[in-house]
Amino acid sequence: MPYYTIIAGVNGVGKSSLSGVLKTERNDLGYIIDVDKIGTDNNCSPIDAGKTAVGKINQYLSRELSFSQETTLSGQKTEKTIKTAKGKGYSIRLFYIGLNTLDECLKRIENRVEKGGHNIGADDVARRYGKRFDDLIKILPLCDEVRLFDNENGFVEVAEYKNGEIITKGEYKPGWLVDLIGKM
């Protein structure tokens, strides 16, 4: 069975960092789509080198290959991709990362830019941060496995989503997780 693995969260939460951690822990992520490296990505097959993220996704789906994608979940593309993948027999996994404040996201983006990384406009980040739970809640029921991580001080798995509910893990419950549960 092929896997569609989604590594999601607002800009600045650490999606690329978690992708790096998962690559060392798992061997079932398939091809990893990193939109920051499109065209320079060495972890893609020769048939799709240089294609856009959407082009790569479509190629992997048509060949029923496992793949992973980082996303903010804004827009409808991820939901459509999940539905297409489900129809082709994929197992859908979501690793969601949260932070407590918009300020923390913006600080991390600023730090990334200072180190030569890419920037994201503060208005875009604020818009995505404001609707992050709506975007997440919309796709939760479509996923076969959901793990939620806090990245306030390193990745800590704080909950999972099963049978229509968020089940917390351990004593630590970051504010964003409490807020998400309140919206469910």
C-alpha positions, 0 to 999 in steps of 0.5 A: 500500500502506498503512503501519502505523508503530510507534514503540516503546520503554519509557516515557521513551525518547523515542517522541514526540521520535522521532515529531517527527523522523520527521514532518520526514523522512517523508511516509508516516506517515499519521495519527499516533495520540498517546495523550497528545493524544487529543481534542485531536489536530489530525492526525486526520480529522474522522470520528475526532476524540475517539475513543480510540486503539483506536477510531482504529486500528480506523477506520484499519484499516477504511478501509485508511489509513496510520497511526502509533502510539507504544507501549510494546509491553506487552500484546497489542494491538500484536501483534493490530493488526499481524496484522490490518494484515498481513491487509489488505495493510499494510506494517509498520514498527517504529522501536524506541528503547532506553536502557541503564538504567531509571534513565535512563527514570525521570529522563526521565519526571521531567523531562517531568513538571517541564515539565508533561508526563504522569507514568507510575508507576515500578512500571509503567515498571519492569515494562515495562523488565523485559520490554521485550525479550520484548515486542519479540522477539515482534513482530520477525518480523511486521514488514517493516522494523525500525530500532533507535535508541539515545537515550542522547545523541540518536537514533542508528540502531544496528541493523536486523532483517532475515531473523531477525537483528539487524544492527548498524550502525557501531561504537557498540553500546549495552549494551541492544542487546548484551543484546537480541542475547544474548536472540535 
